[in-house]
Amino acid sequence: MSASREVIERHKKYMFPAVTPYFGDDAIVVSHAKDQYVWDIEGNQYLDFFGGVLTVSVGHCNDEVNQRIIEQLNKAQHTSTLYVNEIMVRLAEKVASITPGRLQKCYFTNSGTEADETAVLAARMYTGNQDIIALRHAYSGRSMTAMSISGHGTWRLGSVVDPHVRHVRSPYLYRAPKGIHNEDDLLDFLVEDFEEVLATTTNGKIAAFIAETIQGVGGFIVPPKDYFKRILPIVKAAGGVFICDEVQAGWGRTGKKWNGIEHWGVEPDIMTFAKGMANGVPIGCTIATPEIAEAVKGMTFSTFGGNPVTMAAALATIAYIEDHNLLENADVQGTAFRQHLDEFKSEFNFIGDVRGMGLMQAMEIVVPGTDKKPDAARATAILNAARKHGLLIGKGGLYGNIVRMSPHLNVSAEDMEAGCQLLAKALAEVG
Ligand SMILES: Cc1ncc(COP(=O)(O)O)c(C=O)c1O
């Protein structure tokens, strides 16, 4: 039995079966990782174009980030929110300075799930309303509220208990209803659908509309340019606030801007972050306008929220992005990446759609000659072939047929080229 197989067998014996790694019985057992590379315990090296789901944003074990983590680890490792640590305040100041509009007050937690939970709680306490409008194809995490918001049957385990979450249609142009072929028609349809859901499933008053800027787990679904501008007035008229989930699209991932939503020219009332914010150290962050934050009356506490080591990791990640001009790099390398993917689309007829922004790019895999029939088997085959050639990429989408890729924000031109060559080989093999 290989060393990997032995660990996988123990994983199966002692972990919940619902914890399902990529590649199943042939899962990658990671030994170590540095910058753009990951090594498994068999000694295989991989170029990482996924970052553990858009989380390693500036390279594995980044020297500058880790140096700051180690310094803080040796200085003060834990406080809980019962004590003030200055580094938490510094991160809150920084987040307030680079988020749009009047967003000013932060609450730190440990995950995207908790960040979204906090946002929903704040919206409900601020508005006095309960109903939440979410999107089909959304993903919000694994608490009861977050699973209730998630618009993927596969991620709604057990009985979903929050009866106040309603789902409207996703701004998913590639899979829009029959007869809708362009963004303008889609927008008209989405506005109508939103108004109908409001009129038929709520009393007309809502707490919030929660949406990812780009639907991540859904398969990097990019809403039309005017989507939020068309929807938000309806949300406001119903008394609701806009919760923008930037767990995947945040921290420079979309190129040029810190926050994905800035590309849509609207100002959220609440934003949530996690994943790439601290380069892999567990973090969740909810930022709200002062009046929304102040509406969360009473006491609340998080043992690990605002942990000083986590705060140091996030500040160091942000500093690294600034010092190395990575918002620009994400745009430049994202454009180069997209050119390759568009070429692949003309070459391989099983690529139905290519979409994304910056260093968040996806290919939707379909059965050629059909009406966009999802081809999950071929998407899995692409992941397997890429792995064989030493490239890590991801998968997603309701039907499991979307190949998702998110190279680190500091990916070099050479690595971008090398990754695309490996991807080309993988695509040719499954063609
Ligand atoms: C958009 C979005 N929101 C929330 C979450 C939940 O984050 P976490 O897994 O850190 O709880 C995820 C996780 O993938 C996500 O993609």
The ligand as an SDF file (V2000), in Angstrom:
LIG
                    3D

 16 16  0  0  0  0  0  0  0  0999 V2000
  -19.1640   32.8130   -1.3190 C   0  0  0  0  0  0  0  0  0  0  0  0
  -18.9300   32.0170   -0.0660 C   0  0  0  0  0  0  0  0  0  0  0  0
  -19.4850   32.4390    1.0800 N   0  0  0  0  0  0  0  0  0  0  0  0
  -19.2910   31.7660    2.2290 C   0  0  0  0  0  0  0  0  0  0  0  0
  -18.5210   30.6300    2.2560 C   0  0  0  0  0  0  0  0  0  0  0  0
  -18.3230   29.8950    3.5390 C   0  0  0  0  0  0  0  0  0  0  0  0
  -16.9900   30.0420    3.9520 O   0  0  0  0  0  0  0  0  0  0  0  0
  -16.3360   29.0070    4.9790 P   0  0  0  0  0  0  0  0  0  0  0  0
  -16.1160   27.7210    4.2510 O   0  0  0  0  0  0  0  0  0  0  0  0
  -15.0580   29.7120    5.3740 O   0  0  0  0  0  0  0  0  0  0  0  0
  -17.2630   28.8820    6.1200 O   0  0  0  0  0  0  0  0  0  0  0  0
  -17.9150   30.1630    1.0830 C   0  0  0  0  0  0  0  0  0  0  0  0
  -17.0840   28.9580    1.0720 C   0  0  0  0  0  0  0  0  0  0  0  0
  -16.7350   28.4030    0.0570 O   0  0  0  0  0  0  0  0  0  0  0  0
  -18.1290   30.8770   -0.1140 C   0  0  0  0  0  0  0  0  0  0  0  0
  -17.5990   30.4760   -1.2770 O   0  0  0  0  0  0  0  0  0  0  0  0
  1  2  1  0
  2  3  1  0
  2 15  2  0
  3  4  2  0
  4  5  1  0
  5  6  1  0
  5 12  2  0
  6  7  1  0
  7  8  1  0
  8  9  2  0
  8 10  1  0
  8 11  1  0
 12 13  1  0
 12 15  1  0
 13 14  2  0
 15 16  1  0
M  END
$$$$
